[in-house]
Amino acid sequence: MNKLELQKTANEIRKGIVTAVHSAKSGHPGGSLSAADIFTYLYYEELNIDPKDPEKSDRDRFVLSKGHVAPGLYSTLAHRGFFPVEDLTTLRHVGSYLQGHPDKKHIPGVDMSSGSLGQGVSAAVGMALSAKLSNDPYRVYALLGDGEIQEGQVWEAAMFAGSHHLDNLVVIVDNNGLQIDGKIEDICSPYPIDKKFEAFNFNVININAHDFDEIDDAFKKARECKGQPTAIIAKSVKGKNVSFMENNAAWHGSAPNDEQYEHAMKELEKVGEALCQK
């Protein structure tokens, strides 16, 4: 895909996020929207995957360590062809396979059941080590929240990955600056995030999470890096492209009502129209 195609796809994924959370009347739109461009690049450009064969042995692995932004992952998987887009409206409904957090047993394309913050990245490190021990070619990617990295387990995993030179591992931090209680720097500051990962022997790349040129360059550099895992610190906007959700911690885990849903979808339609005029 070219840059414009990725932008258009990311906008459709954002529509799916808002639609799913509105239908569920609960969920986490803010962080899902902030990570939508990263999700788009991963699933349309970076990952070696096949929606027709989700369990193929040589596939790249992806772990959503911040499992509460499942609406972002689900919308991406649906648009990529792992399951019907129409199923997004069943999010969190009784009997739906699209639960509030990713479930490997029931959702095609999910490599790790996650939700307990800090644990997903440890599983990703284990997957990367397994690939090294078995001499398998697949790569492993994990998406973390910047509030999540306040968990000590994250840094135990980072220490292990760095000391074992797991250059088949890429950790992405969605650095939108907000968590459920407010600004991360006011609650338990993880800054400087890049220097902390560097201290654990990571190759660190800082990017704008909404610039596909920077995203593309970062993942290419991660592939080229040998002897170190890579951490991509992606500076993002919580609630990206929905004006009343942007940079507002209240939308960490709140669902839009009918009026807010219509407003959000109109804004995303306008984004799509502007992209079509390019």
Salt bridges, closest charged atoms under 4 A:
GLU12 OE2 - LYS15 NZ 3.06
ASP37 OD2 - ARG14 NH2 2.85
ASP37 OD2 - HIS210 ND1 2.77
GLU46 OE2 - ARG223 NE 2.96
GLU55 OE1 - ARG59 NH2 3.78
GLU55 OE1 - LYS104 NZ 3.76
ASP58 OD1 - LYS56 NZ 3.73
ASP60 OD2 - ARG223 NH2 3.95
ASP103 OD2 - HIS106 ND1 2.81
ASP111 OD1 - ARG59 NE 2.87
ASP167 OD1 - LYS132 NZ 2.47
ASP174 OD2 - LYS66 NZ 2.63
GLU198 OE1 - LYS195 NZ 3.66
ASP213 OD2 - LYS3 NZ 3.07
ASP216 OD2 - LYS220 NZ 3.08
ASP217 OD2 - LYS221 NZ 3.10
ASP258 OD1 - HIS22 NE2 2.76
GLU267 OE2 - HIS263 NE2 2.98
GLU269 OE2 - LYS15 NZ 3.24
